[in-house]
Amino acid sequence: MKTSMYVAVLLLASFGCSSVAQLPERQVVHPTDNNLYLGSKYKNQQGLLNEQGIPLKPVNYFNYDDFRGFSPYGRIIAEAPYDTAKDLSKISAEKVGFYHELKVDSSTVNSLSEILLKANSPVLNNFYTGKETYRFVWSRAFHDDYVFELYKQDKQAILHTTRIDKQTGALEKSDKVIPLKQFEEFKKILTRGNFWAIEPYRWALQVDGSSWTVEAHVPVGYKVLSRSNPGLVHEDELLLRKAGQWLISRGEIDVKEVY
């Protein structure tokens, strides 16, 4: 028996435990008709899109409510109604010491929508197009933007990749047939990472770097998960990394830096 395990057993025994308690398996959630967790029902707004979901005019591709978060620019922290040190002279007494929530990160919504509009991509949150679709928007400060759309078509799956030239706005598109087995493999990455249960958006201060956004478009509803500069520690960021890199590798694109 390893020393660490032996010590753990001794500690548990000292508290009256005869055996090591087994933690229950981590719950993995799936979307259903009655409970989309942190997803949303389709809005079914008329006159904005064609039958494929392509905008007939410029629109926002995301629900504003999915991009609520906190920002230091949206907070007020004061110790008195008039705080000389912070130069906050117009704070009412009842609001002293309160954090004020930034309602919506509209700049992120607008920038992601602009990328998808340039790519001539469908809006996925308005109505179900009849094709189960997963989309990854990869926006980088110093390199070209990419949009990956993985969707079912008959008895196969298609990975549609669009590169948007950062300088000229020119588009480069490609399609690749993906076996259904791999399509299901991608879905398992999302469900095992608790995609449907994670908060859609978490604000983070970003000067340069990247934005990783994954959307799911399934018969019962829609879900988005978006983070800036995702790392390899937090569950939500790790999930985005796994899903995004899975699509990047199968898109067979020539990228020198993944960040």
Disulfide bonds with the S-S distance in Angstrom:
none
